[in-house]
């Protein structure tokens, strides 16, 4: 039997309305079913990050041998000088040390001081046989730039110091970097221990994506209490912390490496990462770079 055309259209319209009604009734439920992900509303309204636009002002004269400055939101390079030249990193090494530790240890892992107390240079003055959580050991590593904390973390890693060091260099490969190699975990002077301004910036960018790392390197002062009751007052080696717009990251110095610094600065609410290697005045030159950026770039 042939269905009249007007009845056929009526059936279709009824089915369409019923389907739409059922969709609006059950779509909230369907969005919660296993395997279904509701799209985030903000994604539909998200916009590209603003880009820094140069006013073509001449950069300041700087003594640093290696420089790399990047807008973190867009990856746009604002300034560089010998960015791929291999240079000694000094204690900037500890950025990678912290990355390997963060990858393996949970914050509450108990870390025992084995030989770290024998370390020279900057230390947190850890006591032999003392025990700290991994999170507190990372503070001891990054705030006062403790060589003893670096050794302690490495010695508590499965396989010990050499296994930890091997993992540091494997991490370099994972990040696709070609001008970095580590022969120790703290940055003491050593043959074949090097990085570049670009490479260490990439390592720092990766580390800053970890909220806990970013929190530690923005800390000016903190007092730790070990699991055995010993206290360790720590003060950051980064004297720029606390100044407007400065929120991290790490210092380094040895006679061979010169003055080294990685700084995270906010410019017009935009994060800018500054790497300085082998400088005669790292803090002064960081200020010059920050001032030049604020005068030279607009984000639009």
N, C-alpha and C positions, 0 to 999 in steps of 0.2 A: 504494500500500500504506500502510495506516495504522500509524504507529509507536506501540507500546504506551506508555502514560503513564509507567510506571516507567523505561523506557529513555530517553524524552525528557528526564526530569528528570536522569538520570545524565549525559547528554551535556551539558546546560547547566551542571551543577556542574563537570564536567571542564573545559569551556571557561573558566569563571570562574576556577578555580584556576590554569589555564595563563596567563590574562591577567594575574592578580596577580603571578605568578612573573616573567613577562617584564617587568612594570612595575618591580619592585624590582631586577631585574638591569640594566635599561637606563636607568632614570631618572637615575642620575648622569651617564651619557653624554649623554642628551638635554639635561640642564641645561647642557652645554657647547657644544651646537650653535649655530652662528651665528644671531642673531636671537632667541635664548632667554635670558632673564635669570633666574637663580635668586633667589628672594626671600630677603632678609636675615632671618636668624632673629631678630635683635634687634627688627625691626619688629613681630613678633608679641607681644613683651613690653614694648614701649615704653609710657610713660605720659605724661600731660600734665605740663608743667612746673609746679612749685609756684608758687602765686600769693601775692604779698605782701598781708597782711591788716593794716590799720591799727589801732593802739591808741588812736587819736583824741587823740594828744598835739599840742599847739599848735606849729606850725612856728616856728623862730627868726625874729627880726626881721632883715631883710636889706636892704642898700642897693641891690642889683642891680636894674636896671630890668626886665630880662627874665630869666626863669628857666624851665627845663624839665627835669624829672627823671623818668626812665623806667626801669622794670625791663625789661632787654633781652630776657629769656626770654619774657615774656608780652605786652610792649608796654603794660603797665598804667602809667598816669601816677601818680607818687607825690607830685609837687609841681609847681605851675606859677604863674607870675606874668607877665602880659602876654606869653603865649607866641607870639602872632602879631604883636606890635608890631615894625615895621621899625626896626632899629637898625644902627649901624655895626659891622661884625664885626672890624675890624682884621686881625691875622694869622690869625684863624680861617679867613680866606679860603683859606689854604694847604691846608686839608683838601680843598677842591674842586680846587685846583691839582694836588695829588697824585693825585686820582682820575683826572683827564684824562691825566696823565702815565702812570699805571699802565695805563690803557686802551690807550695807543698804544705806548709804548716798552717793549721787552724789557729785562730787567735788565742785559744786557751791551751795550746800544746805547751808542756813543761820543757823548758830549755835549761840545760845545766852548763855552767861555766867550767870548761875543762882546761884549756890552755890559753884562753883569751886574755887572761890577766897578765900574760907576758908581753902583750902587744905594746909597741912604742908609738909615738905620735899622739894624735888626739884619741882619747879614750873616755869611756863613761865611768872608769874606775871600778869595773866589775870585780867582785871578789871570787877567788878560786873556790869551786864547790857550791857557789850560790845557785839558786834556781829562780828563774823568772818565767812568766808566760811569754809566748812568742810575740804577742802584741807589744809587751813592754820591752822586749829585746829589740824590736824594730824601732821603737822610740829611742832607745840607747844608740842604735845605729845611725839614725837620720838627724836627730836633733843636735847632739854634740859632735856628730860624725865619729862615733866610737869605733876605732879599729878593733877593740876587744869584742864588741858586739858582733862585728862582721865575722871574726874568727869563730866566735861561739855559735852563731847560726850555722856556719859551714860544718863545724865539728858535730853538730847534732843532726845533720842530714844523713839519710841512709847512704852508707859507703864513705861518709866522712868528708873531709876537706876537698880532696881531689875530685870526688864525685860531684860535689857542689860546684866546683870550678868548671868541670866539664859541662854541667847543666847551664852555667852562665854563657858559655860559648855556643852551646846548642841554641840557646835563646836568641843569640845574635843572628844565627842562621835563620831561625824561624821568622825573625823580623825583617829578613831580607837585606841585612846590612853587610857591607863589604870592607869597611875601613875600621873595624873594631875587633880587638882580641884582648882577652884578659888572662893574666898569669897569676893573679892573686885576687882576693876578695875585698880588699880594703883600699887599694889604690897606691900602696907604697911603690916607690920607684923600682922598676924591673924591666929587663929587656923584653921586647915583644909585647909590651902592655900598652895598648894605644886605643884611641878612638878618634873621631872627627867631630867638628861642630855640628854637622848634619846628623851623624849617627847618634850622638848622645841626646840630641833634641828628639829624635824618634823614640829612643829608649824612655826619655822622660815623658813624652806624650803618652806612651803606652802605660807607664806607671801612674800618671795623673788620671787615667780612666778608672783607676781603683780608688774608690771613695776613701778607704782607710789610709792609703798612702798620701792622698791629697790633704787629709786632716793632719797627719803627722808632720808633714813638711811645712805646714802653716803655723806650727806650734813654736812660740818663743821660749817659754819656760814650763817645765813640768817636773814634779818629783815622783819618782817611782818607788814602790815598796815591793821588795822581792818576796817570794813565797816563804823565805826563811826570816823575813822581818827586817832585812837591811834596806836602807833608804838611799836613793841615788838622785840628787838634785841635778837636773839637766838644763843647760842653756844653749839655745841655737847659735851656731856659728854664722848664721845669715843675719848680719846686722841691719839689713834693709827691711826685715820683717817688722810689721807694725806701721811702716810708712804707708801713706795713702796708695791704694791700688796694688801693693805688693803682697802676694799670698803664697809664696814658696820660691825656690824649691831646694837647692843644694849648693854647697860650696866645696872647693877643693884647693889644695896647695901643696906643692913640693918644690924644691929648688929647680928640678928639671922641668916640671909642668908649668911653673909660674902660677899666677893667680887664676883660678878657674871658677866659673859660676854658671848655674842655670837658674833663671828667674822666671816666675810666672807673674805677669803684670796685667791688670785690667785697664784697658784704654777705652774710654767712652762705653763702659760695660762690655767690652769685647776682650776675651783672653788672648794675650800675646806671650809667646814663649821666646825667651832670649837666652842664647847660649854663648858664653865667652870662654875661650881657651887661651892660655898663656898670655895673660894681660899683666901690665905693670900696676894697674889700679882697677880691679874688677868692679868694685862697688861704685866708684866714681864714673867709670865708663858705662855701667848699667844705667846710672842716672842720666847720663848724656843721651843714651839711646832712647830711653823712655821719654825724655823731654823732646827729642827730635821726632819721635813717633807722634806725640800729641800735637806737635806743630805742623807735621807734614802730611798726616793722613786723616781723611774723613771717611766714616763708614756710611755707605749709602747703597 
